[in-house]
Amino acid sequence: MAEAGETPQDRAYRVGFKRNKREDYAVDLLRQARANLGDVDRVNAILFELGRYYNAIADAPVVSLDARKRVVELLHAGDMTAATEILDDCLARYQVAEEE
């Protein structure tokens, strides 16, 4: 379990980037983005970082540039529901690829 105030980066450093599915850095970041939808700049930075991580099985980044742009647009427009759906889709694609 994450300690109070611990960031995904702290956990990744402490346990290694992918110790198991529950402690996966990309999953932590997606959840952090979802939990901070009111802070558009923070979400954008998180999604930018996730765009740098490659999902080899899906042959795509964890979060595509188009998905990142769309989430930011939706958040600026105040549509958190649609933004959440996109983040959930990214998470689902990542976890399915991870299980294959």
C-alpha positions in Angstrom: 0.0 0.0 0.0 1.2 3.5 -0.8 2.4 5.6 2.1 0.8 9.0 2.7 2.3 11.6 0.3 4.2 9.0 -1.7 4.2 9.6 -5.5 4.2 6.9 -8.1 7.8 7.9 -8.9 8.7 7.2 -5.3 7.1 3.8 -5.4 8.8 3.0 -8.7 12.2 3.8 -7.3 11.5 1.9 -4.1 10.0 -1.3 -5.5 11.3 -1.3 -9.1 9.2 -0.3 -12.1 7.2 -3.4 -12.4 7.3 -5.7 -9.4 3.8 -7.0 -10.0 0.5 -5.8 -11.5 -0.6 -4.0 -8.4 2.6 -2.0 -8.2 2.9 -1.1 -11.9 4.2 2.4 -12.4 2.0 3.1 -15.5 -1.1 1.9 -13.7 -0.2 4.1 -10.7 0.2 7.1 -13.0 -3.1 6.4 -14.8 -4.9 6.2 -11.5 -3.2 9.4 -10.3 -4.4 11.2 -13.5 -7.9 9.9 -12.9 -7.8 11.1 -9.3 -6.6 14.6 -10.2 -9.0 15.6 -13.0 -9.5 19.0 -11.5 -5.8 19.9 -12.1 -5.5 20.0 -15.9 -1.8 20.8 -15.9 -1.0 17.9 -13.6 -3.1 15.5 -15.7 -1.4 16.8 -18.9 2.1 16.2 -17.3 1.2 12.7 -16.2 -0.2 11.8 -19.6 2.9 13.3 -21.3 5.0 11.0 -19.2 2.8 8.0 -20.0 3.2 8.8 -23.7 6.9 8.1 -23.3 6.3 4.5 -22.1 5.9 1.9 -24.8 3.5 -1.0 -24.6 5.3 -3.5 -26.9 2.4 -6.0 -27.0 -0.1 -3.3 -28.1 2.6 -1.7 -30.3 1.7 1.7 -29.0 2.5 4.1 -26.2 0.6 3.6 -22.9 -1.3 6.9 -23.7 -1.3 8.1 -27.3 -0.8 11.7 -28.2 -4.4 11.9 -29.5 -5.7 10.5 -26.3 -3.7 13.0 -24.2 -4.9 15.9 -26.3 -8.5 14.7 -26.1 -8.4 14.3 -22.4 -6.9 17.8 -21.9 -9.6 19.3 -24.3 -12.4 17.6 -22.4 -11.0 18.7 -19.0 -10.8 22.3 -20.2 -14.4 22.0 -21.4 -15.4 20.6 -18.0 -16.4 17.1 -19.3 -14.7 15.0 -16.6 -17.0 12.0 -17.4 -15.7 11.7 -21.0 -12.1 12.3 -19.9 -12.5 9.5 -17.3 -13.8 7.2 -19.9 -10.7 7.8 -22.1 -8.4 7.2 -19.1 -10.3 4.0 -18.3 -9.9 2.8 -21.9 -6.1 3.5 -21.7 -5.9 1.5 -18.5 -8.0 -1.4 -19.9 -5.8 -1.6 -23.0 -2.7 -1.6 -21.0 -3.8 -4.2 -18.5 -5.1 -6.5 -21.3 -1.8 -6.3 -23.1 0.0 -7.0 -19.9 -2.0 -10.2 -19.3 -1.5 -11.7 -22.8 
